[in-house]
Amino acid sequence: MVPFSFGGHALLALPQGALFWPERRALLVADLHFEKASWFAKRGQMLPPYDSIATLADLTALVTATGAREVWCLGDSFHDSDGCERLPQRAQDMLRAMTDGTRWTWITGNHDPAILDRCGGEVVDEAVVDGLVLRHEADRAETRPELSGHFHPKLRLSVRGKHVARRCFVATATKLILPAFGSLTGGLDVDHPEIVRAVGVGAQALVPVADRMLRFPVAA
């Protein structure tokens, strides 16, 4: 975990694409996209049906490792509004174990705005926590420090003749976009016009590795 400051709070960035907020013992993740594979399967594109289990296993490991008392999911936690109903029993059990053991909050996203039963936890459209705004998609007009997801940012580099893609955070003084945490999610280039439009100029791509943060300017 790599420490850094945002909005006057000390946070820890995890290489897995999550944030930990030590003061609140809160874990923040975005874009889990549970049951994305089964959504594609219903439409004739067969994918291995293990994405939800894999994502939940990774999330369970982080909750355990950090000792999180709170978990905030920043939208698009399910790939569609019926995704919760399609969770296999093992996945439901894994999810309920976490929602029962923490203060768990689902923030609605564009993929899953209508889900009511999500195997526990509270559902909200957005939240303000100790001065930080938590929502799914960044609002360009928001002047308060804001944490969001939605864009699945990825940094693509050419290193020694090889193309490398790493999920990353995108940050300005008042905006912090989390990468997608789900195991079956694509990514949008950090300098994509939609990301630049959302955060404005002067953004950086942040890649936590070991005990340090790599920072790359985002081209406007």
C-alpha positions as CSV (number, residue, x, y, z in Angstrom):
1,M,0.0,0.0,0.0
2,V,1.3,3.4,-1.0
3,P,0.4,6.5,1.1
4,F,-0.7,9.7,-0.5
5,S,-2.8,12.7,0.4
6,F,-6.1,13.7,-1.2
7,G,-8.7,16.3,-0.1
8,G,-6.8,16.7,3.2
9,H,-7.0,13.0,4.1
10,A,-4.3,10.4,4.2
11,L,-5.1,7.5,1.9
12,L,-3.4,4.3,0.8
13,A,-3.4,3.2,-2.8
14,L,-3.4,-0.6,-3.4
15,P,-1.8,-2.1,-6.5
16,Q,-5.1,-4.1,-6.9
17,G,-6.9,-0.9,-7.8
18,A,-8.5,-0.1,-4.4
19,L,-8.1,2.6,-1.8
20,F,-7.8,2.2,1.9
21,W,-8.7,5.1,4.2
22,P,-6.9,4.3,7.5
23,E,-8.7,7.0,9.6
24,R,-12.0,5.3,8.9
25,R,-10.7,1.8,8.2
26,A,-12.6,2.1,5.0
27,L,-11.9,0.2,1.8
28,L,-13.1,1.8,-1.5
29,V,-13.5,0.0,-4.8
30,A,-15.2,0.8,-8.1
31,D,-16.7,-1.0,-11.0
32,L,-16.9,-4.6,-9.8
33,H,-19.2,-5.6,-12.7
34,F,-20.4,-8.8,-11.0
35,E,-22.0,-11.3,-13.5
36,K,-20.7,-9.6,-16.6
37,A,-19.8,-13.0,-18.1
38,S,-23.4,-14.3,-17.6
39,W,-24.8,-11.2,-19.2
40,F,-22.8,-11.9,-22.3
41,A,-23.7,-15.6,-22.2
42,K,-27.4,-14.7,-22.3
43,R,-26.6,-12.9,-25.6
44,G,-24.7,-15.8,-27.1
45,Q,-21.1,-14.8,-26.3
46,M,-19.9,-17.5,-24.0
47,L,-17.2,-16.5,-21.5
48,P,-15.8,-18.4,-18.5
49,P,-18.5,-17.9,-15.8
50,Y,-16.0,-17.3,-12.9
51,D,-15.7,-13.5,-13.0
52,S,-17.8,-12.8,-9.9
53,I,-16.1,-15.5,-7.8
54,A,-12.7,-14.2,-8.8
55,T,-13.6,-10.6,-8.0
56,L,-15.1,-11.6,-4.7
57,A,-12.1,-13.6,-3.7
58,D,-9.8,-10.6,-4.4
59,L,-12.1,-8.3,-2.5
60,T,-12.4,-10.7,0.5
61,A,-8.6,-10.9,0.7
62,L,-8.4,-7.1,0.8
63,V,-11.1,-6.7,3.5
64,T,-9.2,-9.3,5.6
65,A,-5.8,-7.9,5.0
66,T,-6.8,-4.3,5.7
67,G,-9.2,-5.1,8.6
68,A,-11.7,-2.8,6.9
69,R,-14.8,-1.9,9.0
70,E,-16.4,0.0,6.1
71,V,-16.6,-0.9,2.3
72,W,-17.7,1.7,-0.3
73,C,-18.5,0.4,-3.8
74,L,-18.5,3.3,-6.2
75,G,-21.1,2.1,-8.7
76,D,-21.5,-0.5,-11.5
77,S,-21.0,-3.2,-8.9
78,F,-23.3,-5.4,-11.0
79,H,-23.1,-5.4,-14.8
80,D,-26.9,-5.0,-15.1
81,S,-30.0,-4.7,-13.0
82,D,-30.6,-8.5,-12.9
83,G,-27.0,-9.3,-12.0
84,C,-27.6,-9.8,-8.3
85,E,-30.2,-12.5,-9.1
86,R,-27.7,-14.4,-11.3
87,L,-25.0,-14.6,-8.6
88,P,-24.3,-18.3,-7.9
89,Q,-24.9,-19.5,-4.4
90,R,-21.2,-19.6,-3.5
91,A,-20.8,-16.0,-4.7
92,Q,-23.8,-14.9,-2.7
93,D,-22.4,-16.5,0.4
94,M,-19.0,-14.8,-0.1
95,L,-20.7,-11.4,-0.6
96,R,-23.0,-11.8,2.4
97,A,-20.1,-12.7,4.6
98,M,-18.6,-9.3,3.8
99,T,-21.8,-7.2,3.9
100,D,-22.7,-8.8,7.3
101,G,-19.2,-8.2,8.7
102,T,-18.7,-4.5,7.6
103,R,-20.6,-1.3,7.1
104,W,-21.2,-1.9,3.4
105,T,-22.5,0.8,1.1
106,W,-23.4,0.4,-2.6
107,I,-23.3,3.6,-4.7
108,T,-25.5,3.3,-7.8
109,G,-23.9,3.4,-11.2
110,N,-25.2,3.6,-14.8
111,H,-25.2,-0.2,-15.1
112,D,-27.0,-1.0,-11.9
113,P,-29.3,1.9,-10.9
114,A,-32.4,-0.2,-10.1
115,I,-31.1,-3.0,-7.9
116,L,-32.6,-3.2,-4.4
117,D,-31.4,-6.5,-3.0
118,R,-27.6,-6.7,-3.3
119,C,-27.0,-9.5,-0.7
120,G,-26.9,-6.9,2.1
121,G,-25.6,-3.4,2.5
122,E,-27.1,0.0,2.0
123,V,-27.8,1.5,-1.4
124,V,-27.3,5.3,-2.0
125,D,-27.0,7.4,-5.1
126,E,-23.9,9.2,-3.7
127,A,-22.5,10.3,-0.4
128,V,-20.4,12.9,1.3
129,V,-18.0,11.4,3.9
130,D,-15.8,13.6,6.0
131,G,-15.7,16.2,3.2
132,L,-15.1,13.8,0.3
133,V,-17.8,13.3,-2.3
134,L,-18.3,9.7,-3.3
135,R,-20.2,9.0,-6.6
136,H,-20.0,6.8,-9.6
137,E,-19.1,9.3,-12.4
138,A,-17.0,12.4,-11.9
139,D,-18.9,15.7,-12.2
140,R,-16.8,18.4,-13.9
141,A,-18.8,21.1,-12.0
142,E,-18.0,19.6,-8.6
143,T,-15.6,21.8,-6.6
144,R,-15.3,19.6,-3.5
145,P,-12.8,16.7,-3.4
146,E,-14.5,13.8,-5.2
147,L,-13.8,10.1,-5.6
148,S,-15.4,8.2,-8.5
149,G,-15.1,5.3,-10.9
150,H,-16.9,4.7,-14.2
151,F,-14.1,5.1,-16.7
152,H,-11.9,2.1,-15.9
153,P,-8.7,4.1,-16.5
154,K,-5.6,2.3,-17.8
155,L,-2.2,3.6,-18.5
156,R,-0.6,2.2,-21.7
157,L,3.1,2.4,-22.2
158,S,5.8,1.1,-24.5
159,V,8.6,-0.3,-22.5
160,R,11.6,-1.8,-24.3
161,G,9.6,-2.4,-27.4
162,K,6.7,-4.0,-25.5
163,H,3.3,-2.6,-25.0
164,V,2.2,-2.6,-21.3
165,A,-1.2,-1.7,-19.9
166,R,-1.7,-1.1,-16.2
167,R,-4.9,0.0,-14.4
168,C,-4.3,3.2,-12.7
169,F,-5.9,6.1,-10.7
170,V,-6.4,9.4,-12.3
171,A,-5.9,12.4,-10.0
172,T,-6.1,16.2,-9.9
173,A,-6.2,18.4,-6.8
174,T,-10.0,17.8,-6.5
175,K,-10.7,14.6,-8.6
176,L,-9.7,11.0,-8.0
177,I,-10.9,8.4,-10.4
178,L,-10.4,4.8,-9.3
179,P,-9.7,2.0,-11.7
180,A,-12.1,-0.9,-12.3
181,F,-11.7,-3.6,-9.6
182,G,-13.7,-6.3,-11.4
183,S,-11.8,-9.2,-12.9
184,L,-13.6,-8.9,-16.2
185,T,-13.4,-5.3,-17.1
186,G,-11.8,-3.4,-19.9
187,G,-10.2,0.0,-19.7
188,L,-10.1,3.4,-21.2
189,D,-6.9,5.2,-22.0
190,V,-6.1,7.8,-19.3
191,D,-5.8,10.5,-22.0
192,H,-9.2,9.6,-23.6
193,P,-11.2,12.8,-24.2
194,E,-14.0,11.6,-21.9
195,I,-11.6,11.3,-18.9
196,V,-9.9,14.6,-19.7
197,R,-13.4,16.2,-19.9
198,A,-14.3,14.8,-16.6
199,V,-11.3,15.8,-14.6
200,G,-9.9,18.8,-16.5
201,V,-6.3,19.7,-17.3
202,G,-3.3,18.9,-15.2
203,A,-4.3,15.3,-14.3
204,Q,-1.8,12.6,-13.4
205,A,-2.0,8.8,-13.8
206,L,-1.0,7.2,-10.5
207,V,0.3,3.6,-10.5
208,P,1.1,2.2,-7.0
209,V,4.0,-0.3,-7.1
210,A,5.6,-1.8,-4.0
211,D,6.3,1.1,-1.7
212,R,6.1,4.0,-4.1
213,M,3.8,5.8,-6.5
214,L,4.6,6.2,-10.1
215,R,3.1,9.4,-11.6
216,F,2.6,10.1,-15.3
217,P,1.1,13.3,-16.8
218,V,-2.2,12.9,-18.6
219,A,-2.1,14.6,-22.0
220,A,-5.0,17.1,-22.3
